[in-house]
């Protein structure tokens, strides 16, 4: 199992980033209908990127190891 700085397990870091990515998706989606539409679109994009990238890293660590 990989570890990050301070001995934090990699699955904890990836899991946290996946949850934050899902939160950004939800928050951005809810902001699109308000006056903050450009900010909502940016949050949706960043949330999708966070979710997919860290999900990909986690999946690769499970398959390769």
Secondary structure by P-SEA (a helix, b strand, c coil): cccccccccaaaaaaaaaaaaaaaaaaaaaaccccaaaaaaaaaaaaaaaaaaaaaaaaaaaaac
